[in-house]
Amino acid sequence: MIKKKKTEIYALGQHISMSAHKARRVIDQIRGRSYEETLMILELMPYRACYSIFKLVYSAAANASYNMGSNETNLIISKAEVNEGTTVKKLRPRARGRSFPIKRPTCHITIGVKDISLDKYKDKSMRMIHQSVYNKSRGGIWGKK
């Protein structure tokens, strides 16, 4: 039995108090990018979700450097997904003894980083980075009309 070396490390944030739709708006911008580029993007974006995602990306990189001894310059965001969590429901008192429901959505965010120096298909990973930068559909450098 041949043991395959694990090249992907995860960081998971559960019950984060924000809508999954709002977190996906930020996650779609960083998927497939390098670690350093991701940190710059997250620092400059004006959304509230960026802070939680920034902490998770930073944690995933720390996990990779501690568990695999990876260098942060070789990391790319290989997996980034947002799932809906539980909804916290409260009642707000209204006039004439009625009540109005308040729903606070939560989400679970998973960030996976991959070390491209350990990857057997290193050229494929680099192609994925270049595609994300130069692809017209994602609005890259050459996406202007």
C-alpha positions, 0 to 999 in steps of 0.5 A, spaced: 500 500 500 503 506 497 501 512 502 500 518 498 502 525 501 497 530 503 498 536 499 492 540 501 491 543 508 484 546 510 481 551 515 474 551 517 470 557 520 463 555 523 457 559 525 460 565 522 454 570 523 453 573 516 449 571 510 452 565 506 450 569 500 455 575 502 461 571 504 460 567 497 461 574 493 468 575 497 470 567 496 469 567 488 474 573 488 480 569 491 479 562 489 485 559 485 489 565 487 496 565 490 496 566 498 500 573 498 495 576 492 489 573 496 491 577 502 492 583 498 485 583 495 482 581 502 485 587 505 483 592 500 476 589 499 470 594 503 466 588 505 465 586 512 466 578 510 473 580 508 475 580 515 473 573 517 475 570 511 482 573 512 483 570 518 481 563 515 486 564 510 491 566 515 490 560 519 490 555 513 497 558 511 499 557 518 496 550 518 500 548 512 507 551 515 506 548 521 504 541 519 507 540 512 513 545 513 511 549 507 513 556 505 507 561 504 510 563 497 508 556 494 501 556 497 495 557 492 487 557 495 485 551 492 478 550 495 474 555 498 467 554 499 461 557 503 455 553 506 449 555 510 449 554 517 443 555 522 439 561 523 438 564 529 431 566 530 428 571 535 422 575 536 421 582 536 415 585 540 411 590 536 405 594 537 398 591 540 402 585 543 404 582 536 411 579 535 416 580 529 421 574 527 428 576 526 432 571 523 440 572 523 443 567 518 450 564 519 455 560 515 460 555 515 467 557 511 472 552 508 479 554 506 483 549 503 491 551 501 495 547 496 503 547 496 505 547 489 512 545 490 510 539 493 505 538 487 506 533 482 502 537 477 506 543 478 505 546 471 497 545 471 497 549 478 501 555 475 496 554 469 490 555 473 493 561 476 495 565 470 488 563 467 485 566 473 489 573 472 488 573 464 481 570 463 476 574 460 470 571 464 473 573 471 474 580 469 482 579 469 487 584 466 485 583 459 478 583 460 476 590 458 472 591 452 
